[in-house]
Amino acid sequence: MTASAAGPFRRLVFVLAAVAAVVMGCSSPHRLDLPAPPSTRAVTTSSQAPDLSGALLTPVAGRVTTTAVAVRPGNATLRGRVLGPDGPVPGATVRLERLVDDGAGRLDIATDGGGAWNTSAPSGPPAVFVPPSRATLPTIAGQITVPTVPTTLAPRTTPAPSTTLRPGQPPGILGGRYRVRAWRSPDLALTTPQILYLGGKDSQTLTLTLSRYTGIAVSSNVGPNPPVVGQVADVAVVVSSQVVDSQGVVRGASVAGASVSLLATGAWLAATPTQAVSDSNGRVDFGLVCQAPGQQALTVQVNAVNVFELQLPACVEPSPITTAPTISVPFGSSSSSSSVPASTSTSKKR
């Protein structure tokens, strides 16, 4: 090989050697980075709930809402008077409750010196009720001792309306369904409220009549009910004292040691003594026998002063006793009854 041809040959050999080295390097094995296999260790679970007592909750921004039922402001009006056994009642409380679903909004109004009230009138100090002096009551021998009643009562404050009126708002109340009652503590109350519907712009007038609840009261019951003619009936009499509280609720307290006497004006026969003293619950029991059917009057006298007529049911006749006929059959014998239908035959002569 000439010197001129040997030079290119050597260069070719060098290039081939370099390529072979590269190819051999690429074919060498490499380590793959694969994830580790899952653990085969057994996993145990617990049935106990996690303790979250120390967990902190992130506050949530919001606004407190209310479900109070509004009464004011509105364009409707309720007005009227409160009357009692002695005429107009000053210083009484008239309570209006606006009923919406299961909620109620409340508004209390005080009557003026003539017993009048008005939902649209500006609220002011209520009239002061001055009860009659105890010295003016007639003295009766054996009268029950009653604690001294103060001659004046402190002025009663009028509760604020359910909604404060702003300038320019109507002075009346909202329409809707209302429950209205009134009272004057400690002696007058309306135990059955009036229910009415008031339109959004209606104006209605109500007269509320109060009854007196004070002093001694008597309630009664009888067993059997109704009493049976000729049989002993247990007549229970309970003596209590009544007072009207600051919310117009009539409360009763048992009167122990009261002398109770029966004054029978109907067809009754006493089976026990007709005079007794009430126990710690204010109760006295009498045994009586009704002598005739129908309503029979019966009154009681408490401490020889207060007389009350008991509201007892009418006496009834005893139920008639009916007995079934007795059929005696000898032991070991049997009795049978059979019914044989009658047969008829018709023959025709030839």
C-alpha positions as CSV (number, residue, x, y, z in Angstrom):
1,M,0.0,0.0,0.0
2,T,1.4,3.3,-1.0
3,A,2.0,6.0,1.6
4,S,-0.7,8.2,-0.1
5,A,-3.3,5.4,0.3
6,A,-2.3,4.5,3.9
7,G,-3.4,7.8,5.4
8,P,-7.1,7.6,4.5
9,F,-7.2,4.0,5.5
10,R,-5.9,4.8,9.0
11,R,-8.6,7.5,9.4
12,L,-11.3,5.1,8.4
13,V,-10.1,2.5,10.9
14,F,-10.1,5.2,13.6
15,V,-13.7,6.2,12.8
16,L,-14.9,2.6,12.8
17,A,-13.2,2.0,16.2
18,A,-14.9,5.0,17.7
19,V,-18.4,3.9,16.4
20,A,-17.9,0.4,17.8
21,A,-17.0,1.9,21.2
22,V,-20.2,4.0,21.3
23,V,-22.3,1.0,20.3
24,M,-20.8,-1.2,23.0
25,G,-21.4,1.5,25.6
26,C,-25.1,1.8,24.8
27,S,-25.7,-1.8,25.0
28,S,-24.6,-2.1,28.6
29,P,-27.4,-2.9,31.2
30,H,-28.9,0.0,33.2
31,R,-30.7,-0.1,36.7
32,L,-34.4,0.8,36.5
33,D,-35.9,3.0,39.2
34,L,-39.2,1.1,40.0
35,P,-41.5,1.8,43.0
36,A,-41.1,-0.5,46.0
37,P,-43.8,-3.3,46.3
38,P,-46.5,-2.9,48.9
39,S,-46.0,-4.2,52.4
40,T,-47.4,-7.6,53.2
41,R,-47.7,-6.9,56.9
42,A,-51.3,-7.4,58.3
43,V,-53.2,-4.2,58.9
44,T,-55.4,-4.0,62.1
45,T,-58.4,-1.8,62.4
46,S,-60.1,-0.4,65.6
47,S,-63.9,-0.1,66.2
48,Q,-63.5,2.9,68.4
49,A,-64.5,6.3,67.0
50,P,-61.7,8.8,66.7
51,D,-61.5,11.4,69.5
52,L,-62.3,14.8,67.9
53,S,-62.8,16.6,71.2
54,G,-59.7,18.6,70.6
55,A,-60.4,19.5,67.0
56,L,-60.8,23.2,66.2
57,L,-63.5,24.3,63.8
58,T,-62.9,27.3,61.6
59,P,-65.5,30.1,62.2
60,V,-67.9,30.7,59.4
61,A,-68.8,34.3,58.5
62,G,-72.6,34.9,58.7
63,R,-75.4,36.8,60.2
64,V,-77.7,35.8,63.2
65,T,-81.4,35.6,62.1
66,T,-84.4,35.8,64.4
67,T,-87.9,34.3,64.1
68,A,-89.6,36.8,66.4
69,V,-93.1,37.8,65.2
70,A,-93.5,41.5,64.7
71,V,-96.6,43.4,65.9
72,R,-95.7,47.0,64.9
73,P,-95.6,49.1,62.7
74,G,-98.8,48.8,60.7
75,N,-101.9,50.5,59.6
76,A,-104.5,48.4,61.5
77,T,-106.0,49.5,64.8
78,L,-107.6,47.7,67.8
79,R,-109.3,49.7,70.6
80,G,-111.9,49.1,73.2
81,R,-112.7,49.1,76.9
82,V,-112.2,46.8,79.8
83,L,-115.2,46.2,82.1
84,G,-115.4,44.4,85.4
85,P,-118.1,43.5,88.0
86,D,-118.1,47.1,89.2
87,G,-117.9,48.9,85.8
88,P,-114.8,50.2,83.8
89,V,-111.5,48.9,85.0
90,P,-108.6,51.4,85.2
91,G,-105.0,50.1,85.4
92,A,-105.8,46.8,83.6
93,T,-103.4,45.2,81.2
94,V,-104.6,44.3,77.7
95,R,-102.3,41.7,76.0
96,L,-102.4,41.3,72.2
97,E,-100.6,38.3,70.7
98,R,-100.2,38.2,66.9
99,L,-100.1,34.6,65.9
100,V,-98.1,33.4,62.9
101,D,-97.6,29.6,62.5
102,D,-96.2,28.4,65.8
103,G,-94.9,31.8,66.9
104,A,-96.5,34.8,68.6
105,G,-95.6,38.5,68.9
106,R,-96.8,40.2,72.1
107,L,-97.9,43.8,72.9
108,D,-99.2,44.9,76.3
109,I,-101.3,48.1,76.6
110,A,-102.5,49.6,79.9
111,T,-106.1,51.0,80.2
112,D,-106.6,54.6,81.2
113,G,-108.7,55.9,84.0
114,G,-112.0,55.1,82.1
115,G,-110.9,51.5,81.2
116,A,-110.2,52.5,77.6
117,W,-107.3,51.2,75.5
118,N,-106.0,51.8,71.9
119,T,-103.1,50.3,70.0
120,S,-102.6,53.6,68.1
121,A,-102.5,55.9,71.2
122,P,-99.1,57.0,72.5
123,S,-97.9,54.9,75.4
124,G,-97.8,56.6,78.7
125,P,-97.8,55.7,82.4
126,P,-100.8,53.4,83.1
127,A,-103.5,54.4,85.6
128,V,-102.9,53.4,89.1
129,F,-105.5,51.0,90.6
130,V,-106.5,51.7,94.2
131,P,-108.4,48.8,95.7
132,P,-111.1,49.5,98.2
133,S,-109.9,49.7,101.8
134,R,-110.4,46.6,103.9
135,A,-112.0,48.7,106.6
136,T,-115.0,49.4,104.3
137,L,-115.9,45.7,104.1
138,P,-118.8,44.6,106.4
139,T,-117.7,42.7,109.5
140,I,-119.3,39.2,109.7
141,A,-118.9,37.0,112.7
142,G,-116.6,34.1,112.0
143,Q,-115.2,35.7,108.8
144,I,-112.0,34.3,107.5
145,T,-108.9,36.4,108.3
146,V,-107.5,37.8,105.1
147,P,-104.1,39.4,104.9
148,T,-104.2,43.2,104.7
149,V,-104.1,44.4,101.1
150,P,-102.1,47.6,100.5
151,T,-104.3,50.6,99.7
152,T,-102.2,51.6,96.7
153,L,-100.3,49.6,94.2
154,A,-97.0,50.7,92.6
155,P,-97.5,52.0,89.1
156,R,-97.3,49.2,86.5
157,T,-94.7,49.7,83.7
158,T,-95.9,49.2,80.2
159,P,-93.7,46.7,78.2
160,A,-92.0,48.2,75.1
161,P,-93.6,47.3,71.8
162,S,-92.1,44.4,69.9
163,T,-90.8,46.9,67.2
164,T,-89.5,50.4,67.9
165,L,-91.3,53.0,65.8
166,R,-89.1,55.3,63.8
167,P,-90.2,58.8,62.5
168,G,-92.6,58.4,59.6
169,Q,-93.8,54.9,60.4
170,P,-97.5,54.2,60.9
171,P,-98.5,54.1,64.6
172,G,-100.8,51.1,64.3
173,I,-100.3,47.4,64.3
174,L,-99.9,44.8,61.6
175,G,-102.8,42.7,60.3
176,G,-103.2,39.0,61.1
177,R,-104.7,36.6,63.6
178,Y,-104.7,37.9,67.2
179,R,-105.4,36.5,70.6
180,V,-106.6,39.2,73.1
181,R,-107.1,39.0,76.8
182,A,-106.9,41.3,79.8
183,W,-106.5,41.2,83.6
184,R,-105.9,43.3,86.7
185,S,-103.8,41.8,89.4
186,P,-104.6,40.6,92.0
187,D,-108.4,40.2,91.5
188,L,-109.7,40.4,87.9
189,A,-109.0,38.3,84.9
190,L,-110.4,37.1,81.5
191,T,-109.6,33.4,81.4
192,T,-111.0,32.8,77.9
193,P,-109.2,35.1,75.4
194,Q,-110.8,36.5,72.2
195,I,-109.5,35.3,68.9
196,L,-110.0,37.5,65.8
197,Y,-108.6,38.3,62.4
198,L,-107.5,41.8,61.7
199,G,-107.0,43.1,58.1
200,G,-104.0,45.1,57.2
201,K,-106.0,48.4,57.4
202,D,-108.9,47.3,59.6
203,S,-110.1,49.1,62.7
204,Q,-112.0,47.0,65.3
205,T,-113.4,47.7,68.7
206,L,-113.4,45.1,71.5
207,T,-115.0,45.1,74.9
208,L,-113.3,42.8,77.4
209,T,-115.3,41.7,80.4
210,L,-113.3,40.6,83.5
211,S,-114.5,38.3,86.2
212,R,-113.4,38.5,89.9
213,Y,-111.1,35.8,91.2
214,T,-110.3,36.4,94.8
215,G,-111.0,34.9,98.2
216,I,-112.3,31.4,98.9
217,A,-113.3,29.1,96.0
218,V,-114.7,25.6,96.1
219,S,-114.5,22.7,93.6
220,S,-116.1,19.3,93.8
221,N,-116.2,15.8,92.3
222,V,-118.3,12.7,92.9
223,G,-117.8,9.0,92.6
224,P,-119.5,7.1,91.1
225,N,-120.2,9.6,88.4
226,P,-123.1,10.0,88.0
227,P,-124.4,9.1,91.4
228,V,-126.8,6.1,91.6
229,V,-130.0,6.3,93.5
230,G,-129.9,4.2,96.7
231,Q,-126.1,3.8,96.6
232,V,-123.5,5.7,98.7
233,A,-121.6,8.3,96.7
234,D,-118.3,9.9,97.7
235,V,-118.6,13.7,97.3
236,A,-115.1,15.3,97.5
237,V,-114.9,19.1,98.2
238,V,-111.7,21.1,97.8
239,V,-111.3,24.5,99.4
240,S,-108.8,26.9,97.8
241,S,-108.0,30.6,97.7
242,Q,-107.7,32.5,94.4
243,V,-105.4,35.3,93.2
244,V,-104.6,36.7,89.8
245,D,-100.8,36.9,89.2
246,S,-98.9,39.5,87.3
247,Q,-99.4,37.6,84.0
248,G,-103.1,37.3,84.3
249,V,-103.1,33.7,85.4
250,V,-105.6,32.6,88.1
251,R,-103.7,30.7,90.8
252,G,-105.2,28.6,93.5
253,A,-103.7,27.7,96.9
254,S,-105.2,24.9,99.1
255,V,-106.8,26.1,102.3
256,A,-106.1,23.6,105.1
257,G,-108.1,23.6,108.4
258,A,-111.3,25.2,106.8
259,S,-114.6,24.2,108.4
260,V,-116.9,22.8,105.7
261,S,-120.6,22.0,106.3
262,L,-123.1,20.4,104.0
263,L,-126.4,22.2,103.3
264,A,-128.5,19.7,101.4
265,T,-131.5,21.2,99.7
266,G,-132.2,18.2,97.4
267,A,-133.1,14.6,98.0
268,W,-129.9,13.5,99.7
269,L,-129.4,11.3,102.8
270,A,-126.2,11.7,104.8
271,A,-124.1,8.5,105.3
272,T,-121.3,10.3,107.2
273,P,-121.1,13.4,109.4
274,T,-122.1,16.6,107.5
275,Q,-119.4,18.8,108.9
276,A,-115.6,18.3,108.6
277,V,-112.3,20.1,108.5
278,S,-110.2,20.3,105.3
279,D,-106.9,18.4,105.2
280,S,-103.5,19.7,104.1
281,N,-104.7,19.6,100.5
282,G,-107.9,21.5,101.3
283,R,-110.0,18.4,100.7
284,V,-113.1,17.1,102.6
285,D,-115.0,13.9,101.8
286,F,-118.6,13.2,102.5
287,G,-120.7,10.1,102.0
288,L,-124.2,10.8,100.6
289,V,-127.0,8.7,99.2
290,C,-129.2,10.1,96.5
291,Q,-132.9,9.4,97.1
292,A,-134.4,10.3,93.7
293,P,-133.3,10.5,90.1
294,G,-132.5,13.8,88.4
295,Q,-130.6,16.9,89.4
296,Q,-130.4,17.3,93.2
297,A,-129.2,20.6,94.7
298,L,-126.3,20.4,97.2
299,T,-124.6,23.4,98.8
300,V,-121.7,23.8,101.2
301,Q,-120.7,26.5,103.7
302,V,-117.1,27.3,104.4
303,N,-116.2,28.7,107.9
304,A,-119.8,29.5,108.4
305,V,-119.6,32.4,106.0
306,N,-119.1,31.5,102.4
307,V,-121.9,29.5,100.7
308,F,-121.3,27.6,97.4
309,E,-123.6,25.5,95.3
310,L,-121.9,22.3,94.1
311,Q,-122.2,21.4,90.4
312,L,-122.9,17.7,90.6
313,P,-124.3,15.5,87.8
314,A,-127.9,14.3,88.0
315,C,-128.7,11.1,89.9
316,V,-129.6,8.0,87.8
317,E,-131.6,4.9,88.5
318,P,-129.6,1.7,89.1
319,S,-129.3,-0.5,86.0
320,P,-131.8,-3.4,85.9
321,I,-130.3,-6.8,86.7
322,T,-131.2,-9.4,84.1
323,T,-130.6,-13.2,84.7
324,A,-130.6,-15.9,82.1
325,P,-132.9,-18.9,82.6
326,T,-131.3,-21.9,84.2
327,I,-131.6,-25.3,82.6
328,S,-130.7,-28.3,84.8
329,V,-129.6,-31.4,83.0
330,P,-128.9,-34.7,85.0
331,F,-125.2,-35.6,85.1
332,G,-124.3,-38.2,82.5
333,S,-127.4,-37.6,80.3
334,S,-127.5,-35.8,77.0
335,S,-130.2,-33.8,75.6
336,S,-130.7,-33.1,72.0
337,S,-133.3,-31.3,70.0
338,S,-134.1,-32.1,66.4
339,S,-136.6,-30.6,64.1
340,V,-138.1,-32.9,61.5
341,P,-139.7,-31.0,58.7
342,A,-143.3,-32.0,58.2
343,S,-144.0,-33.9,55.0
344,T,-147.2,-34.0,53.0
345,S,-148.2,-36.3,50.3
346,T,-151.1,-36.1,47.8
347,S,-152.5,-39.1,46.1
348,K,-154.8,-38.9,43.1
349,K,-157.5,-41.4,42.7
350,R,-157.8,-43.0,39.4
